Amino acid sequence: MGRRKKPNCDHVECEIQHQGRCLRAAPISTSIAALRAARAASYLTQDEAARLVHMSDGRVWRRWEAGSRPISETAVQLFALLTDQPYPLAEPEAVAPG
């Protein structure tokens, strides 16, 4: 029997490891607001969040949240996994002025 392939993915390893959902098919880009909200929901400082994903200090994390450096999706995936949050990270809810 041949392996089933998803229309947008021909990576056999994706079907095996990720139940057919190709993680390479559609790149995910985490927003600064989503990253900041996920960290705040975990009650972690930037330094603590950085150490959680095996970064030496919080400088890079601070640069991600400042928007001066592209966010590493690999680190975000690890952060979501270790803090029991869904990936991709949810965008924060907008608060109506009032």
VMD Tcl script that builds the backbone (N, CA, C; Angstrom):
set m [mol new atoms 294]
animate dup $m
set s [atomselect $m all]
$s set {name element resname resid chain x y z} {
  {N N MET 1 A 0.835 -1.183 0.000}
  {CA C MET 1 A 0.000 0.000 0.000}
  {C C MET 1 A 0.874 1.237 0.000}
  {N N GLY 2 A 0.527 2.201 -0.811}
  {CA C GLY 2 A 1.270 3.450 -0.854}
  {C C GLY 2 A 0.841 4.391 0.255}
  {N N ARG 3 A 1.700 5.322 0.531}
  {CA C ARG 3 A 1.381 6.323 1.551}
  {C C ARG 3 A 0.482 7.399 0.948}
  {N N ARG 4 A -0.483 7.865 1.743}
  {CA C ARG 4 A -1.311 8.984 1.301}
  {C C ARG 4 A -0.490 10.252 1.401}
  {N N LYS 5 A -0.654 11.122 0.444}
  {CA C LYS 5 A 0.034 12.400 0.473}
  {C C LYS 5 A -1.004 13.514 0.451}
  {N N LYS 6 A -0.762 14.536 1.231}
  {CA C LYS 6 A -1.650 15.687 1.252}
  {C C LYS 6 A -1.404 16.502 -0.009}
  {N N PRO 7 A -2.424 17.176 -0.522}
  {CA C PRO 7 A -2.263 17.924 -1.760}
  {C C PRO 7 A -1.177 18.989 -1.710}
  {N N ASN 8 A -0.975 19.621 -0.554}
  {CA C ASN 8 A 0.020 20.691 -0.488}
  {C C ASN 8 A 1.362 20.221 0.069}
  {N N CYS 9 A 1.529 18.921 0.247}
  {CA C CYS 9 A 2.764 18.438 0.855}
  {C C CYS 9 A 3.136 17.075 0.287}
  {N N ASP 10 A 4.391 16.933 -0.099}
  {CA C ASP 10 A 4.851 15.621 -0.522}
  {C C ASP 10 A 5.979 15.116 0.361}
  {N N HIS 11 A 6.059 15.658 1.555}
  {CA C HIS 11 A 7.075 15.242 2.521}
  {C C HIS 11 A 6.549 14.047 3.305}
  {N N VAL 12 A 7.033 12.874 2.996}
  {CA C VAL 12 A 6.557 11.659 3.655}
  {C C VAL 12 A 6.752 11.750 5.157}
  {N N GLU 13 A 7.877 12.340 5.601}
  {CA C GLU 13 A 8.135 12.428 7.041}
  {C C GLU 13 A 7.104 13.305 7.749}
  {N N CYS 14 A 6.528 14.274 7.058}
  {CA C CYS 14 A 5.494 15.120 7.679}
  {C C CYS 14 A 4.248 14.299 7.972}
  {N N GLU 15 A 3.871 13.459 7.034}
  {CA C GLU 15 A 2.683 12.626 7.235}
  {C C GLU 15 A 2.892 11.666 8.395}
  {N N ILE 16 A 4.084 11.135 8.509}
  {CA C ILE 16 A 4.375 10.173 9.565}
  {C C ILE 16 A 4.462 10.873 10.923}
  {N N GLN 17 A 5.230 11.949 11.014}
  {CA C GLN 17 A 5.492 12.586 12.300}
  {C C GLN 17 A 4.390 13.531 12.753}
  {N N HIS 18 A 3.668 14.114 11.824}
  {CA C HIS 18 A 2.713 15.156 12.185}
  {C C HIS 18 A 1.307 14.838 11.709}
  {N N GLN 19 A 0.965 13.576 11.602}
  {CA C GLN 19 A -0.357 13.124 11.202}
  {C C GLN 19 A -0.828 13.806 9.915}
  {N N GLY 20 A 0.077 13.941 8.974}
  {CA C GLY 20 A -0.281 14.481 7.674}
  {C C GLY 20 A -0.274 15.994 7.584}
  {N N ARG 21 A -0.085 16.691 8.679}
  {CA C ARG 21 A -0.064 18.149 8.652}
  {C C ARG 21 A 1.366 18.611 8.415}
  {N N CYS 22 A 1.611 19.175 7.277}
  {CA C CYS 22 A 2.960 19.592 6.929}
  {C C CYS 22 A 3.322 20.882 7.632}
  {N N LEU 23 A 4.358 20.834 8.436}
  {CA C LEU 23 A 4.797 22.027 9.141}
  {C C LEU 23 A 5.627 22.939 8.243}
  {N N ARG 24 A 6.026 22.427 7.087}
  {CA C ARG 24 A 6.819 23.235 6.171}
  {C C ARG 24 A 5.967 23.875 5.082}
  {N N ALA 25 A 4.729 23.448 4.915}
  {CA C ALA 25 A 3.901 23.912 3.801}
  {C C ALA 25 A 3.547 25.389 3.913}
  {N N ALA 26 A 3.108 25.822 5.063}
  {CA C ALA 26 A 2.708 27.211 5.248}
  {C C ALA 26 A 3.495 27.795 6.414}
  {N N PRO 27 A 4.489 28.619 6.128}
  {CA C PRO 27 A 5.279 29.172 7.216}
  {C C PRO 27 A 4.414 30.016 8.155}
  {N N ILE 28 A 4.684 29.897 9.423}
  {CA C ILE 28 A 3.945 30.633 10.437}
  {C C ILE 28 A 4.827 31.769 10.909}
  {N N SER 29 A 4.235 32.918 11.068}
  {CA C SER 29 A 4.969 34.075 11.550}
  {C C SER 29 A 4.289 34.583 12.813}
  {N N THR 30 A 4.943 34.417 13.929}
  {CA C THR 30 A 4.398 34.855 15.206}
  {C C THR 30 A 4.524 36.368 15.324}
  {N N SER 31 A 3.444 37.013 15.739}
  {CA C SER 31 A 3.483 38.466 15.897}
  {C C SER 31 A 4.126 38.825 17.235}
  {N N ILE 32 A 4.596 40.049 17.308}
  {CA C ILE 32 A 5.198 40.550 18.544}
  {C C ILE 32 A 4.170 40.531 19.668}
  {N N ALA 33 A 2.946 40.945 19.350}
  {CA C ALA 33 A 1.886 40.987 20.370}
  {C C ALA 33 A 1.571 39.597 20.897}
  {N N ALA 34 A 1.537 38.599 20.002}
  {CA C ALA 34 A 1.243 37.223 20.426}
  {C C ALA 34 A 2.367 36.682 21.308}
  {N N LEU 35 A 3.613 36.977 20.947}
  {CA C LEU 35 A 4.758 36.523 21.742}
  {C C LEU 35 A 4.726 37.161 23.134}
  {N N ARG 36 A 4.489 38.459 23.169}
  {CA C ARG 36 A 4.441 39.178 24.451}
  {C C ARG 36 A 3.301 38.665 25.326}
  {N N ALA 37 A 2.119 38.437 24.711}
  {CA C ALA 37 A 0.957 37.949 25.470}
  {C C ALA 37 A 1.194 36.540 26.004}
  {N N ALA 38 A 1.830 35.685 25.196}
  {CA C ALA 38 A 2.108 34.312 25.641}
  {C C ALA 38 A 3.087 34.308 26.808}
  {N N ARG 39 A 4.092 35.157 26.749}
  {CA C ARG 39 A 5.060 35.242 27.844}
  {C C ARG 39 A 4.381 35.760 29.105}
  {N N ALA 40 A 3.563 36.794 28.954}
  {CA C ALA 40 A 2.864 37.365 30.112}
  {C C ALA 40 A 1.892 36.349 30.723}
  {N N ALA 41 A 1.229 35.562 29.874}
  {CA C ALA 41 A 0.295 34.545 30.363}
  {C C ALA 41 A 1.020 33.459 31.147}
  {N N SER 42 A 2.289 33.286 30.872}
  {CA C SER 42 A 3.099 32.296 31.587}
  {C C SER 42 A 3.756 32.879 32.835}
  {N N TYR 43 A 3.525 34.166 33.086}
  {CA C TYR 43 A 4.097 34.850 34.254}
  {C C TYR 43 A 5.621 34.758 34.272}
  {N N LEU 44 A 6.225 34.953 33.088}
  {CA C LEU 44 A 7.680 34.898 32.973}
  {C C LEU 44 A 8.227 36.251 32.541}
  {N N THR 45 A 9.410 36.581 33.023}
  {CA C THR 45 A 10.112 37.756 32.525}
  {C C THR 45 A 10.740 37.384 31.181}
  {N N GLN 46 A 11.256 38.380 30.488}
  {CA C GLN 46 A 11.937 38.093 29.224}
  {C C GLN 46 A 13.156 37.211 29.449}
  {N N ASP 47 A 13.898 37.455 30.506}
  {CA C ASP 47 A 15.071 36.628 30.810}
  {C C ASP 47 A 14.669 35.191 31.122}
  {N N GLU 48 A 13.603 35.014 31.899}
  {CA C GLU 48 A 13.141 33.663 32.240}
  {C C GLU 48 A 12.646 32.924 31.005}
  {N N ALA 49 A 11.915 33.614 30.142}
  {CA C ALA 49 A 11.423 32.990 28.909}
  {C C ALA 49 A 12.594 32.574 28.016}
  {N N ALA 50 A 13.599 33.424 27.938}
  {CA C ALA 50 A 14.779 33.113 27.130}
  {C C ALA 50 A 15.503 31.880 27.662}
  {N N ARG 51 A 15.679 31.814 28.971}
  {CA C ARG 51 A 16.354 30.648 29.560}
  {C C ARG 51 A 15.543 29.373 29.357}
  {N N LEU 52 A 14.222 29.498 29.378}
  {CA C LEU 52 A 13.358 28.335 29.187}
  {C C LEU 52 A 13.603 27.679 27.825}
  {N N VAL 53 A 13.879 28.503 26.805}
  {CA C VAL 53 A 14.128 27.956 25.468}
  {C C VAL 53 A 15.625 27.857 25.166}
  {N N HIS 54 A 16.427 27.784 26.228}
  {CA C HIS 54 A 17.869 27.520 26.151}
  {C C HIS 54 A 18.665 28.630 25.478}
  {N N MET 55 A 18.253 29.869 25.694}
  {CA C MET 55 A 19.045 31.008 25.241}
  {C C MET 55 A 19.903 31.457 26.428}
  {N N SER 56 A 21.066 31.986 26.152}
  {CA C SER 56 A 21.984 32.334 27.234}
  {C C SER 56 A 21.487 33.493 28.086}
  {N N ASP 57 A 20.808 34.457 27.488}
  {CA C ASP 57 A 20.225 35.555 28.256}
  {C C ASP 57 A 19.027 36.122 27.501}
  {N N GLY 58 A 18.426 37.163 28.018}
  {CA C GLY 58 A 17.193 37.680 27.454}
  {C C GLY 58 A 17.353 38.748 26.387}
  {N N ARG 59 A 18.581 39.044 25.961}
  {CA C ARG 59 A 18.766 40.108 24.967}
  {C C ARG 59 A 18.031 39.837 23.670}
  {N N VAL 60 A 18.143 38.628 23.155}
  {CA C VAL 60 A 17.479 38.301 21.894}
  {C C VAL 60 A 15.967 38.347 22.072}
  {N N TRP 61 A 15.476 37.822 23.192}
  {CA C TRP 61 A 14.026 37.842 23.444}
  {C C TRP 61 A 13.529 39.287 23.479}
  {N N ARG 62 A 14.270 40.161 24.154}
  {CA C ARG 62 A 13.883 41.573 24.212}
  {C C ARG 62 A 13.864 42.184 22.818}
  {N N ARG 63 A 14.810 41.803 21.985}
  {CA C ARG 63 A 14.848 42.318 20.605}
  {C C ARG 63 A 13.670 41.793 19.789}
  {N N TRP 64 A 13.261 40.544 20.051}
  {CA C TRP 64 A 12.065 40.023 19.373}
  {C C TRP 64 A 10.852 40.868 19.736}
  {N N GLU 65 A 10.688 41.099 21.041}
  {CA C GLU 65 A 9.523 41.856 21.487}
  {C C GLU 65 A 9.590 43.328 21.077}
  {N N ALA 66 A 10.767 43.846 20.852}
  {CA C ALA 66 A 10.921 45.228 20.392}
  {C C ALA 66 A 10.737 45.333 18.878}
  {N N GLY 67 A 10.789 44.192 18.197}
  {CA C GLY 67 A 10.633 44.196 16.745}
  {C C GLY 67 A 11.909 44.488 15.992}
  {N N SER 68 A 13.041 44.470 16.679}
  {CA C SER 68 A 14.312 44.775 16.019}
  {C C SER 68 A 15.042 43.538 15.515}
  {N N ARG 69 A 14.464 42.367 15.742}
  {CA C ARG 69 A 15.069 41.120 15.280}
  {C C ARG 69 A 13.959 40.150 14.922}
  {N N PRO 70 A 14.099 39.396 13.813}
  {CA C PRO 70 A 13.067 38.419 13.459}
  {C C PRO 70 A 12.912 37.357 14.545}
  {N N ILE 71 A 11.681 36.960 14.801}
  {CA C ILE 71 A 11.380 35.977 15.836}
  {C C ILE 71 A 11.680 34.572 15.313}
  {N N SER 72 A 12.370 33.768 16.101}
  {CA C SER 72 A 12.679 32.383 15.750}
  {C C SER 72 A 11.456 31.512 16.013}
  {N N GLU 73 A 10.882 30.964 14.954}
  {CA C GLU 73 A 9.699 30.117 15.117}
  {C C GLU 73 A 10.039 28.824 15.853}
  {N N THR 74 A 11.261 28.348 15.715}
  {CA C THR 74 A 11.677 27.148 16.438}
  {C C THR 74 A 11.636 27.406 17.941}
  {N N ALA 75 A 12.161 28.557 18.365}
  {CA C ALA 75 A 12.129 28.907 19.782}
  {C C ALA 75 A 10.696 29.111 20.261}
  {N N VAL 76 A 9.850 29.702 19.420}
  {CA C VAL 76 A 8.444 29.915 19.788}
  {C C VAL 76 A 7.725 28.574 19.944}
  {N N GLN 77 A 8.000 27.635 19.049}
  {CA C GLN 77 A 7.400 26.298 19.163}
  {C C GLN 77 A 7.811 25.641 20.479}
  {N N LEU 78 A 9.087 25.722 20.824}
  {CA C LEU 78 A 9.574 25.144 22.072}
  {C C LEU 78 A 8.931 25.845 23.264}
  {N N PHE 79 A 8.846 27.167 23.216}
  {CA C PHE 79 A 8.218 27.925 24.294}
  {C C PHE 79 A 6.760 27.499 24.477}
  {N N ALA 80 A 6.029 27.381 23.375}
  {CA C ALA 80 A 4.623 26.970 23.448}
  {C C ALA 80 A 4.501 25.571 24.052}
  {N N LEU 81 A 5.359 24.676 23.640}
  {CA C LEU 81 A 5.334 23.310 24.159}
  {C C LEU 81 A 5.622 23.284 25.662}
  {N N LEU 82 A 6.641 23.994 26.089}
  {CA C LEU 82 A 7.054 23.972 27.495}
  {C C LEU 82 A 6.109 24.737 28.423}
  {N N THR 83 A 5.342 25.676 27.868}
  {CA C THR 83 A 4.403 26.444 28.695}
  {C C THR 83 A 2.965 25.991 28.479}
  {N N ASP 84 A 2.795 24.888 27.761}
  {CA C ASP 84 A 1.479 24.299 27.526}
  {C C ASP 84 A 0.518 25.288 26.864}
  {N N GLN 85 A 1.011 25.946 25.820}
  {CA C GLN 85 A 0.194 26.874 25.045}
  {C C GLN 85 A 0.069 26.343 23.627}
  {N N PRO 86 A -1.007 26.701 22.942}
  {CA C PRO 86 A -1.175 26.217 21.569}
  {C C PRO 86 A -0.180 26.892 20.624}
  {N N TYR 87 A 0.186 26.171 19.593}
  {CA C TYR 87 A 1.022 26.753 18.534}
  {C C TYR 87 A 0.275 26.608 17.230}
  {N N PRO 88 A 0.142 27.654 16.453}
  {CA C PRO 88 A 0.713 28.982 16.631}
  {C C PRO 88 A 0.074 29.721 17.801}
  {N N LEU 89 A 0.852 30.643 18.366}
  {CA C LEU 89 A 0.378 31.405 19.524}
  {C C LEU 89 A -0.821 32.259 19.131}
  {N N ALA 90 A -1.770 32.351 20.041}
  {CA C ALA 90 A -2.977 33.125 19.777}
  {C C ALA 90 A -2.682 34.619 19.876}
  {N N GLU 91 A -3.338 35.362 19.018}
  {CA C GLU 91 A -3.236 36.817 19.094}
  {C C GLU 91 A -4.017 37.299 20.313}
  {N N PRO 92 A -3.517 38.316 21.004}
  {CA C PRO 92 A -4.252 38.826 22.169}
  {C C PRO 92 A -5.567 39.470 21.741}
  {N N GLU 93 A -6.546 39.374 22.607}
  {CA C GLU 93 A -7.853 39.984 22.332}
  {C C GLU 93 A -7.734 41.499 22.443}
  {N N ALA 94 A -8.388 42.182 21.527}
  {CA C ALA 94 A -8.400 43.640 21.574}
  {C C ALA 94 A -9.365 44.090 22.675}
  {N N VAL 95 A -8.923 45.058 23.447}
  {CA C VAL 95 A -9.768 45.579 24.519}
  {C C VAL 95 A -10.425 46.855 24.009}
  {N N ALA 96 A -11.754 46.893 24.083}
  {CA C ALA 96 A -12.479 48.075 23.621}
  {C C ALA 96 A -12.260 49.229 24.591}
  {N N PRO 97 A -12.018 50.420 24.053}
  {CA C PRO 97 A -11.837 51.583 24.941}
  {C C PRO 97 A -13.147 51.872 25.661}
  {N N GLY 98 A -13.027 52.289 26.877}
  {CA C GLY 98 A -14.281 52.553 27.548}
  {C C GLY 98 A -14.082 53.135 28.828}
}
mol reanalyze $m
mol bondsrecalc $m
mol representation Tube
mol addrep $m
